[in-house]
């Protein structure tokens, strides 16, 4: 796939030379490489954000119980909890990220950003950010384009998939997208935006993908909430001027390296980690179909 840039350094250089905002290069990529009109792109981004907001609302208002029984309205429990650990805003962030991801686990409609397994992170962070800072939808839409550009570069140089790079690649990339989008939406510089990405990757590096019973429920849902929290903390550090020390492109390279060296059992196979605990195996034996009858191939002679 042809990209307008292959790394963050090139993207930063492009913005410095043209004076364009970060999202503009991603918009041009969509127009030039995919043959879409600018109006079409903005309309679809708006539609995607509407779906994200709907997922948050659905997760917090409707009955969210998965067929496995592992999902049971966790988002609503957090939203209604009488004890607030940090602040009401933090409580909202966590419950919204949980809610959107629970919708996915209960077969509802979500935006895979960048994957369905990480579909609670951007909705949770961006709806909370918009409410806290009274941002208009257009600014959030621009932030989503910035997030998409971040994902393009991570995909090019590492991976976005848990089956390839572990959970660090899946929820890690979504958290990096969110952190970068947050800094952009709050008026941070290009350098600060990419610092947020670097800090986020540093925080998420090494996280394995170990879904219980092979279902994208446990620990995936709670990891969406923790990744949303990391996105905000990374954005706060970056916009304050904290230096991540390791450049963002080198952080992405490290993400790829760790993903490649990770054993297969830690890459969405449900063979290791939490998926291999006694309780997980008990759940697996209960929820998965056993003794499936294999029918003969239709091409076989009777």
SERO-4910 file (N, C-alpha, C, O; in steps of 0.05 Angstrom, whole numbers):
BEGIN
 pado doro    nc1    nc2    nc3   cac1   cac2   cac3    cc1    cc2    cc3    oc1    oc2    oc3
  Unk    A     17    -24      0      0      0      0     18     25      0     36     27     16
  Unk    A     12     43    -18     28     67    -20     19     87      2     -5     93      4
  Unk    A     38     97     17     32    116     38     44    144     31     63    145     17
  Unk    A     32    165     42     44    191     39     69    194     55     87    210     49
  Unk    A     72    178     76     96    177     93     98    150    106     77    137    111
  Unk    A    122    141    110    127    115    122    134    116    151    136     95    165
  Unk    A    139    140    162    146    142    190    138    169    201    130    187    185
  Unk    A    139    173    226    131    198    239    150    221    232    141    244    230
  Unk    A    175    214    228    194    235    221    187    248    195    188    273    192
  Unk    A    179    232    175    171    243    149    145    259    152    142    280    138
  Unk    A    127    250    168    102    264    172    107    292    185     96    312    177
  Unk    A    125    292    205    132    317    218    145    336    199    140    360    199
  Unk    A    163    325    182    177    342    162    158    354    142    160    377    135
  Unk    A    138    337    134    118    347    115    103    370    126     98    390    113
  Unk    A     95    368    152     80    390    164     97    415    167     87    437    164
  Unk    A    122    411    173    140    434    177    144    449    150    146    473    149
  Unk    A    146    434    128    151    445    102    127    458     90    129    478     76
  Unk    A    103    447     95     79    457     82     63    475    100     46    491     91
  Unk    A     67    474    127     51    489    145     23    478    149      6    490    162
  Unk    A     19    454    138     -8    441    141    -11    429    168      8    420    181
  Unk    A    -36    428    178    -41    413    203    -37    383    199    -37    374    176
  Unk    A    -34    369    220    -28    340    219    -49    324    203    -42    307    187
  Unk    A    -74    331    206    -95    315    193    -95    318    163   -105    301    149
  Unk    A    -84    340    152    -86    346    124    -73    325    106    -83    317     86
  Unk    A    -50    315    115    -36    295    100    -51    269     99    -51    255     78
  Unk    A    -65    262    120    -82    238    121   -106    242    103   -114    223     89
  Unk    A   -117    265    103   -140    271     85   -131    269     56   -146    257     40
  Unk    A   -108    279     49    -97    277     22    -92    248     14    -96    240     -9
  Unk    A    -83    232     34    -79    203     29   -105    190     20   -106    175      1
  Unk    A   -126    196     35   -152    184     29   -162    193      1   -174    177    -14
  Unk    A   -157    218     -6   -165    228    -32   -149    217    -54   -160    207    -74
  Unk    A   -122    217    -51   -104    209    -73   -103    179    -77   -104    169    -99
  Unk    A   -100    165    -55    -96    136    -57   -122    120    -59   -122     98    -70
  Unk    A   -144    131    -49   -169    115    -49   -190    128    -67   -212    117    -70
  Unk    A   -184    150    -79   -202    162    -98   -228    173    -86   -249    173    -99
  Unk    A   -227    182    -61   -250    192    -48   -251    222    -48   -230    235    -49
  Unk    A   -275    234    -47   -277    263    -46   -274    272    -17   -279    257      1
  Unk    A   -266    297    -14   -263    308     13   -290    307     28   -291    301     52
  Unk    A   -311    314     14   -337    314     27   -345    286     36   -356    282     58
  Unk    A   -339    266     20   -345    238     27   -330    230     52   -340    217     70
  Unk    A   -304    238     53   -287    230     76   -298    243    102   -301    229    122
  Unk    A   -305    269    101   -315    282    126   -341    270    134   -347    267    158
  Unk    A   -358    263    115   -384    251    121   -381    224    135   -395    218    154
  Unk    A   -362    209    125   -358    182    136   -344    183    164   -350    166    181
  Unk    A   -327    203    167   -315    206    194   -337    214    214   -337    204    237
  Unk    A   -354    232    206   -377    240    223   -394    216    230   -403    213    252
  Unk    A   -399    200    210   -416    176    214   -402    157    234   -414    145    252
  Unk    A   -376    154    230   -360    136    248   -361    146    277   -365    130    296
  Unk    A   -359    172    280   -359    183    307   -387    180    320   -390    176    344
  Unk    A   -408    183    303   -435    179    313   -438    150    323   -451    145    344
  Unk    A   -427    131    309   -428    103    317   -414     99    343   -423     85    361
  Unk    A   -391    112    346   -376    111    371   -392    122    395   -393    109    416
  Unk    A   -405    144    390   -421    156    412   -445    138    418   -453    136    441
  Unk    A   -457    127    398   -479    108    402   -471     84    418   -485     74    435
  Unk    A   -447     74    412   -436     50    426   -433     57    456   -439     40    473
  Unk    A   -422     80    462   -419     89    490   -446     90    503   -450     79    526
  Unk    A   -465    102    490   -492    105    502   -506     78    506   -518     73    526
  Unk    A   -503     61    486   -515     34    488   -503     18    511   -517      5    526
  Unk    A   -477     20    513   -463      5    534   -471     14    562   -469     -2    581
  Unk    A   -479     39    564   -486     50    591   -516     49    597   -524     55    619
  Unk    A   -532     42    577   -561     43    582   -575     17    576   -597     12    588
  Unk    A   -564      0    560   -578    -25    553   -565    -49    567   -543    -47    578
  Unk    A   -579    -71    567   -570    -95    581   -547   -107    566   -550   -117    543
  Unk    A   -523   -107    577   -499   -117    564   -490   -143    577   -474   -143    596
  Unk    A   -501   -165    568   -493   -192    577   -486   -209    553   -501   -212    534
  Unk    A   -462   -219    553   -452   -236    531   -462   -264    534   -470   -272    555
  Unk    A   -462   -279    512   -472   -306    513   -454   -324    530   -463   -344    541
  Unk    A   -429   -316    534   -411   -332    551   -416   -327    580   -409   -344    597
  Unk    A   -429   -305    587   -434   -298    614   -411   -282    627   -413   -272    650
  Unk    A   -389   -278    612   -366   -264    624   -371   -234    624   -359   -219    639
  Unk    A   -388   -224    606   -395   -196    605   -423   -192    619   -442   -205    610
  Unk    A   -424   -175    639   -449   -172    654   -451   -143    664   -449   -138    688
  Unk    A   -455   -124    645   -461    -97    652   -440    -83    670   -446    -69    689
  Unk    A   -415    -89    664   -393    -77    680   -392    -47    677   -385    -33    697
  Unk    A   -397    -37    653   -396     -8    649   -415      7    667   -408     28    679
  Unk    A   -440     -3    668   -460     10    685   -452      9    715   -457     28    730
  Unk    A   -440    -13    723   -431    -15    751   -410      7    757   -411     19    779
  Unk    A   -392     11    739   -371     32    743   -384     59    743   -377     76    760
  Unk    A   -402     64    724   -415     90    722   -431     98    747   -432    121    754
  Unk    A   -443     77    759   -460     82    782   -446     78    809   -459     81    830
  Unk    A   -421     71    809   -407     65    834   -407     89    852   -401    112    843
  Unk    A   -413     86    878   -414    108    896   -386    119    904   -384    142    912
  Unk    A   -366    102    901   -339    110    908   -325    119    883   -322    104    864
  Unk    A   -315    144    883   -301    155    860   -271    156    867   -263    171    885
  Unk    A   -255    141    853   -227    138    860   -211    163    855   -196    172    872
  Unk    A   -215    175    831   -201    200    825   -220    224    822   -219    242    838
  Unk    A   -236    223    801   -255    245    796   -278    234    780   -277    212    769
  Unk    A   -300    249    780   -323    240    763   -316    237    734   -326    220    720
  Unk    A   -298    254    725   -289    252    696   -274    226    691   -278    214    670
  Unk    A   -257    218    710   -243    193    706   -262    170    707   -259    151    691
  Unk    A   -282    171    724   -302    150    726   -318    148    699   -324    126    690
  Unk    A   -324    171    687   -337    171    661   -320    159    640   -329    143    623
  Unk    A   -294    166    639   -276    155    619   -275    125    620   -278    112    600
  Unk    A   -272    114    644   -270     85    647   -296     71    639   -296     51    625
  Unk    A   -318     82    649   -344     69    643   -351     71    613   -363     53    602
  Unk    A   -343     93    600   -349     95    571   -332     77    554   -342     65    535
  Unk    A   -307     74    561   -290     55    546   -300     27    550   -301     11    532
  Unk    A   -307     20    575   -319     -6    581   -344    -11    565   -349    -32    553
  Unk    A   -362      9    566   -388      7    553   -386      2    523   -400    -16    513
  Unk    A   -370     17    509   -367     14    480   -356    -14    474   -365    -26    454
  Unk    A   -337    -23    489   -325    -49    484   -345    -71    491   -345    -92    478
  Unk    A   -361    -68    512   -381    -88    518   -401    -91    496   -411   -113    490
  Unk    A   -408    -69    482   -425    -70    459   -414    -89    438   -428   -105    426
  Unk    A   -388    -86    433   -375   -104    414   -377   -133    423   -383   -150    407
  Unk    A   -371   -138    448   -372   -166    458   -400   -178    458   -403   -202    459
  Unk    A   -420   -160    458   -448   -169    458   -459   -167    430   -484   -166    426
  Unk    A   -442   -166    410   -450   -167    382   -464   -142    372   -481   -143    354
  Unk    A   -458   -119    385   -470    -94    376   -452    -80    355   -432    -91    347
  Unk    A   -460    -57    347   -446    -42    326   -425    -24    338   -431     -7    355
  Unk    A   -401    -26    328   -379    -10    337   -362     -2    313   -366    -11    291
  Unk    A   -343     16    319   -322     23    299   -296      9    306   -286     12    328
  Unk    A   -286     -7    288   -260    -20    293   -238      1    290   -231      8    267
  Unk    A   -228     10    312   -209     33    311   -185     27    329   -184     36    352
  Unk    A   -164     13    319   -163      3    292   -175    -25    289   -178    -35    267
  Unk    A   -182    -38    312   -193    -65    311   -217    -66    329   -221    -49    346
  Unk    A   -234    -87    325   -257    -90    342   -249    -96    371   -263    -87    390
  Unk    A   -227   -109    375   -218   -116    402   -209    -91    418   -207    -93    442
  Unk    A   -205    -69    404   -197    -44    417   -218    -22    413   -212      1    415
  Unk    A   -242    -31    408   -263    -12    399   -275      6    421   -292     22    415
  Unk    A   -266      3    446   -276     20    467   -258     44    473   -266     62    486
  Unk    A   -233     43    463   -213     62    471   -218     90    459   -220    110    474
  Unk    A   -220     92    433   -225    118    421   -253    130    429   -255    153    434
  Unk    A   -274    113    429   -300    125    438   -299    135    466   -309    157    472
  Unk    A   -286    120    484   -285    128    512   -269    154    515   -277    172    530
  Unk    A   -246    155    502   -228    179    505   -240    203    492   -240    225    503
  Unk    A   -249    200    467   -257    224    452   -284    236    462   -287    260    462
  Unk    A   -303    219    470   -328    230    481   -322    245    507   -335    266    513
  Unk    A   -305    234    523   -298    247    548   -282    273    544   -288    293    557
  Unk    A   -263    272    525   -248    296    518   -266    318    508   -264    341    516
  Unk    A   -285    311    490   -303    331    479   -320    344    500   -324    368    500
  Unk    A   -329    328    519   -346    339    540   -330    356    559   -340    378    567
  Unk    A   -306    348    566   -290    363    585   -282    390    574   -281    410    589
  Unk    A   -275    391    549   -264    416    537   -283    430    518   -276    449    504
  Unk    A   -308    420    517   -329    433    500   -319    436    471   -322    457    460
  Unk    A   -308    415    460   -298    415    433   -321    410    413   -339    394    419
  Unk    A   -320    423    390   -340    417    370   -333    391    355   -311    381    357
  Unk    A   -353    380    341   -349    355    327   -327    356    307   -312    337    303
  Unk    A   -324    379    293   -304    381    272   -276    376    284   -260    363    271
  Unk    A   -270    387    307   -244    383    319   -240    353    326   -218    343    321
  Unk    A   -260    340    336   -258    311    341   -254    296    315   -238    277    315
  Unk    A   -267    304    294   -264    290    268   -235    293    258   -224    274    247
  Unk    A   -224    317    262   -196    321    254   -178    303    271   -159    291    261
  Unk    A   -184    301    297   -169    283    314   -170    254    305   -151    239    308
  Unk    A   -193    246    295   -196    219    285   -179    214    261   -167    192    258
  Unk    A   -176    234    244   -158    232    221   -129    230    230   -114    214    219
  Unk    A   -122    245    250    -95    243    261    -90    215    272    -69    203    268
  Unk    A   -110    205    287   -108    178    297   -105    157    275    -90    138    278
  Unk    A   -119    161    253   -117    143    230    -89    143    219    -78    123    211
  Unk    A    -77    167    217    -50    170    207    -30    155    225    -11    143    216
  Unk    A    -34    158    251    -17    143    270    -19    113    266      1     99    266
  Unk    A    -43    103    262    -47     75    257    -34     66    232    -23     44    231
  Unk    A    -35     82    211    -23     75    185      7     70    189     18     50    178
  Unk    A     20     87    204     49     84    207     56     60    225     75     46    220
  Unk    A     40     56    246     45     33    263     41      7    247     56    -12    250
  Unk    A     20      6    231     14    -17    214     37    -22    195     45    -45    190
  Unk    A     48     -1    184     70     -3    164     95    -14    177    110    -29    164
  Unk    A    101     -7    202    126    -14    214    125    -34    237    146    -43    246
  Unk    A    101    -41    245     98    -61    266     72    -77    260     72    -92    240
  Unk    A     52    -74    276     26    -88    271      5    -75    288     10    -62    309
  Unk    A    -20    -79    279    -43    -70    294    -59    -93    306    -78    -89    321
  Unk    A    -50   -118    300    -66   -141    306    -54   -157    330    -30   -161    331
  Unk    A    -72   -165    348    -63   -182    370    -52   -209    361    -35   -220    374
  Unk    A    -63   -219    339    -53   -245    329    -25   -243    317    -12   -264    313
  Unk    A    -16   -219    312     11   -215    301     30   -204    322     53   -214    325
  Unk    A     21   -185    338     39   -171    356     31   -171    385     43   -157    402
  Unk    A     10   -187    392      1   -187    420    -18   -163    425    -23   -147    408
  Unk    A    -27   -161    450    -46   -140    457    -32   -112    456    -46    -92    451
  Unk    A     -6   -112    459      9    -86    457      4    -74    429      4    -49    427
  Unk    A      1    -91    409     -4    -81    382    -33    -72    378    -38    -53    363
  Unk    A    -51    -85    392    -79    -79    387    -90    -57    405    -96    -35    395
  Unk    A    -91    -61    431    -99    -40    449    -77    -18    451    -83      5    455
  Unk    A    -52    -26    447    -30     -7    448    -32     13    425    -28     37    430
  Unk    A    -38      4    401    -40     22    379    -65     40    382    -64     64    375
  Unk    A    -87     29    392   -111     45    396   -106     67    417   -115     90    414
  Unk    A    -92     60    438    -85     80    459    -67    101    447    -69    125    454
  Unk    A    -48     93    430    -30    113    417    -45    131    399    -40    155    399
  Unk    A    -64    120    384    -81    137    367    -97    157    384    -98    181    377
  Unk    A   -108    147    406   -123    165    424   -106    187    436   -114    210    437
  Unk    A    -83    179    446    -65    199    459    -57    221    439    -57    244    446
  Unk    A    -50    213    415    -43    232    395    -66    250    388    -63    275    384
  Unk    A    -90    238    385   -114    254    379   -120    274    401   -128    297    395
  Unk    A   -117    266    426   -122    283    448   -104    308    447   -113    331    450
  Unk    A    -78    303    444    -59    326    443    -65    344    420    -64    369    423
  Unk    A    -71    332    397    -78    349    373   -102    366    379   -102    390    375
  Unk    A   -123    354    390   -148    368    394   -145    391    415   -160    410    414
  Unk    A   -126    388    433   -121    409    453   -101    430    444    -92    446    460
  Unk    A    -93    429    418    -75    449    408    -46    444    412    -29    462    409
  Unk    A    -39    419    418    -11    412    422      5    413    395     -7    412    374
  Unk    A     31    416    397     48    416    373     50    389    361     42    369    373
  Unk    A     61    387    337     66    362    324     85    345    341     80    321    345
  Unk    A    106    357    352    125    343    369    111    332    394    117    310    402
  Unk    A     94    347    406     79    338    430     60    316    423     57    297    438
  Unk    A     47    318    400     29    297    391     44    270    388     34    249    397
  Unk    A     67    271    375     82    246    371     95    237    397    100    213    400
  Unk    A    101    255    415    111    247    441     90    231    456     97    212    470
  Unk    A     65    239    453     43    224    466     42    196    455     37    177    470
  Unk    A     46    193    429     47    166    417     70    150    429     66    126    436
  Unk    A     93    162    430    117    148    440    113    139    469    119    117    476
  Unk    A    103    157    486     99    151    514     79    128    517     82    110    534
  Unk    A     57    129    501     37    108    503     49     81    496     44     61    509
  Unk    A     64     80    474     76     54    466     95     44    488     95     20    494
  Unk    A    110     62    500    128     54    522    112     42    545    121     23    558
  Unk    A     88     52    550     72     42    572     59     15    565     54     -1    583
  Unk    A     53     11    540     38    -13    532     56    -36    522     47    -58    518
  Unk    A     82    -30    519    100    -50    507    101    -76    523    104    -76    547
  Unk    A     99    -98    509    102   -124    521     76   -138    529     76   -161    537
  Unk    A     53   -124    526     28   -135    535     19   -158    516     17   -154    492
  Unk    A     14   -181    527      7   -205    511    -23   -205    505    -39   -192    519
  Unk    A    -31   -221    485    -59   -224    478    -67   -252    487    -59   -272    475
  Unk    A    -83   -254    508    -89   -280    520   -119   -282    527   -126   -285    550
  Unk    A   -137   -280    507   -165   -280    512   -176   -306    523   -171   -328    511
  Unk    A   -191   -305    544   -202   -329    557   -222   -342    537   -240   -328    527
  Unk    A   -219   -367    533   -236   -383    515   -235   -373    486   -252   -380    470
  Unk    A   -215   -356    480   -212   -346    453   -232   -324    446   -234   -315    423
  Unk    A   -248   -315    466   -268   -295    462   -256   -267    469   -240   -265    487
  Unk    A   -265   -247    455   -253   -220    459   -269   -206    481   -282   -186    477
  Unk    A   -267   -218    505   -282   -208    528   -264   -204    552   -261   -181    562
  Unk    A   -252   -225    562   -234   -224    585   -206   -232    576   -203   -254    566
  Unk    A   -186   -215    581   -186   -190    595   -189   -166    577   -184   -143    585
  Unk    A   -198   -170    553   -199   -149    532   -214   -124    540   -206   -102    535
  Unk    A   -237   -129    553   -254   -106    559   -241    -88    580   -240    -63    577
  Unk    A   -230    -99    602   -218    -82    622   -192    -70    611   -184    -48    620
  Unk    A   -179    -83    592   -155    -71    580   -162    -47    563   -146    -28    560
  Unk    A   -186    -46    551   -195    -22    537   -197      1    556   -189     24    549
  Unk    A   -207     -4    580   -210     18    600   -182     27    609   -178     51    611
  Unk    A   -165      9    615   -138     17    625   -122     31    603   -107     49    608
  Unk    A   -126     22    578   -113     35    555   -123     63    551   -108     81    544
  Unk    A   -149     68    556   -160     95    554   -147    113    575   -141    136    570
  Unk    A   -144    102    599   -131    117    621   -102    124    614    -92    146    619
  Unk    A    -88    104    602    -60    109    594    -59    130    572    -40    146    571
  Unk    A    -78    130    554    -79    150    532    -80    178    544    -66    196    535
  Unk    A    -97    182    564    -99    208    577    -74    216    592    -66    239    591
  Unk    A    -63    197    607    -39    203    622    -16    209    604      0    227    609
  Unk    A    -14    195    582      8    200    562      4    227    549     24    242    545
  Unk    A    -21    234    542    -26    260    530    -19    282    550     -8    303    542
  Unk    A    -26    279    575    -20    299    595     10    304    598     19    326    599
  Unk    A     25    282    598     55    284    600     66    298    576     84    315    578
  Unk    A     56    290    552     67    300    527     61    330    524     79    345    516
  Unk    A     37    338    530     29    366    525     42    384    546     44    408    543
  Unk    A     52    372    568     67    387    588     96    390    581    111    405    594
  Unk    A    104    376    560    132    379    551    150    357    559    175    359    556
  Unk    A    140    335    571    157    313    579    170    300    555    156    294    535
  Unk    A    195    295    557    210    283    534    210    253    537    220    242    557
  Unk    A    199    238    517    199    209    519    226    196    516    229    172    520
  Unk    A    246    212    508    274    203    505    278    186    480    293    193    463
  Unk    A    263    164    479    265    147    455    246    158    434    222    161    439
  Unk    A    256    165    410    239    176    389    216    158    382    218    134    384
  Unk    A    195    170    373    170    155    368    175    133    347    164    111    350
  Unk    A    190    138    326    194    117    306    210     93    317    205     70    310
  Unk    A    228     99    336    242     77    349    225     62    368    228     38    372
  Unk    A    205     75    380    186     62    397    169     43    380    163     20    389
  Unk    A    161     52    357    145     34    339    162     10    330    151    -12    329
  Unk    A    187     15    324    205     -8    317    207    -28    340    207    -52    336
  Unk    A    209    -17    365    210    -35    388    184    -51    391    185    -74    398
  Unk    A    162    -38    385    136    -52    385    136    -75    366    127    -97    373
  Unk    A    147    -71    342    148    -92    322    167   -114    331    161   -138    327
  Unk    A    190   -106    342    210   -126    351    198   -144    373    201   -169    372
  Unk    A    185   -132    393    174   -148    415    152   -166    404    150   -189    413
  Unk    A    136   -156    386    115   -172    374    125   -196    359    114   -218    361
  Unk    A    147   -192    345    159   -214    329    171   -236    348    169   -259    342
  Unk    A    182   -227    370    195   -246    388    176   -260    408    183   -279    421
  Unk    A    151   -250    409    131   -261    427    123   -289    418    119   -294    395
  Unk    A    121   -307    437    113   -334    431     85   -335    420     68   -318    427
  Unk    A     80   -355    403     53   -358    390     31   -360    411      9   -349    406
  Unk    A     36   -372    433     15   -376    453      6   -350    466    -15   -349    479
  Unk    A     21   -328    461     13   -302    471      2   -284    450      1   -259    453
  Unk    A     -7   -296    427    -17   -280    405    -45   -289    397    -49   -300    375
  Unk    A    -64   -285    415    -92   -290    409   -100   -319    405   -121   -325    394
  Unk    A    -82   -338    413    -88   -366    409   -103   -379    433   -112   -401    431
  Unk    A   -105   -364    455   -117   -374    479   -102   -399    490   -114   -416    502
  Unk    A    -76   -399    486    -59   -421    495    -42   -414    519    -30   -431    532
  Unk    A    -39   -388    525    -21   -379    546    -33   -357    563    -55   -347    557
  Unk    A    -18   -348    583    -26   -326    599    -52   -331    615    -56   -353    625
  Unk    A    -69   -312    616    -94   -315    631   -112   -336    618   -127   -349    633
  Unk    A   -110   -340    592   -126   -361    579   -118   -389    587   -134   -408    582
  Unk    A    -95   -392    599    -86   -419    607    -88   -424    637    -76   -443    647
  Unk    A   -102   -407    651   -106   -411    680   -129   -432    684   -145   -436    666
  Unk    A   -129   -445    707   -150   -465    712   -178   -454    709   -196   -467    697
  Unk    A   -183   -430    719   -210   -418    716   -217   -413    687   -239   -418    679
  Unk    A   -197   -404    671   -203   -399    643   -209   -425    629   -227   -425    612
  Unk    A   -195   -446    635   -201   -472    622   -228   -482    630   -242   -495    615
  Unk    A   -236   -477    655   -263   -485    664   -284   -470    648   -304   -481    639
  Unk    A   -280   -444    644   -298   -427    628   -299   -437    599   -320   -440    587
  Unk    A   -276   -443    589   -273   -452    561   -289   -478    557   -303   -480    536
  Unk    A   -287   -496    575   -302   -522    572   -332   -518    573   -347   -534    562
  Unk    A   -340   -496    586   -369   -491    588   -380   -476    564   -402   -482    555
  Unk    A   -365   -457    554   -377   -439    534   -371   -448    505   -386   -440    487
  Unk    A   -351   -464    501   -344   -473    474   -360   -498    466   -365   -515    483
  Unk    A   -367   -499    441   -381   -523    431   -363   -547    430   -340   -545    421
  Unk    A   -372   -569    442   -356   -593    443   -368   -614    425   -392   -614    418
  Unk    A   -351   -633    417   -360   -657    401   -376   -648    377   -397   -658    372
  Unk    A   -364   -630    361   -377   -621    337   -376   -644    316   -356   -656    312
  Unk    A   -399   -649    304   -401   -670    284   -389   -660    258   -399   -639    247
  Unk    A   -370   -673    247   -358   -665    221   -372   -680    199   -371   -704    197
  Unk    A   -386   -665    182   -401   -676    160   -382   -683    137   -362   -669    133
  Unk    A   -388   -704    122   -371   -711     99   -372   -689     78   -391   -675     75
  Unk    A   -350   -687     63   -348   -667     42   -370   -673     21   -374   -696     14
  Unk    A   -382   -652     12   -404   -656     -8   -394   -668    -34   -409   -679    -49
  Unk    A   -368   -665    -39   -357   -675    -64   -351   -705    -63   -346   -718    -83
  Unk    A   -351   -716    -38   -345   -744    -35   -367   -761    -47   -391   -754    -46
  Unk    A   -360   -784    -58   -379   -802    -69   -394   -817    -47   -382   -824    -27
  Unk    A   -419   -821    -51   -435   -835    -31   -428   -865    -30   -440   -880    -15
***
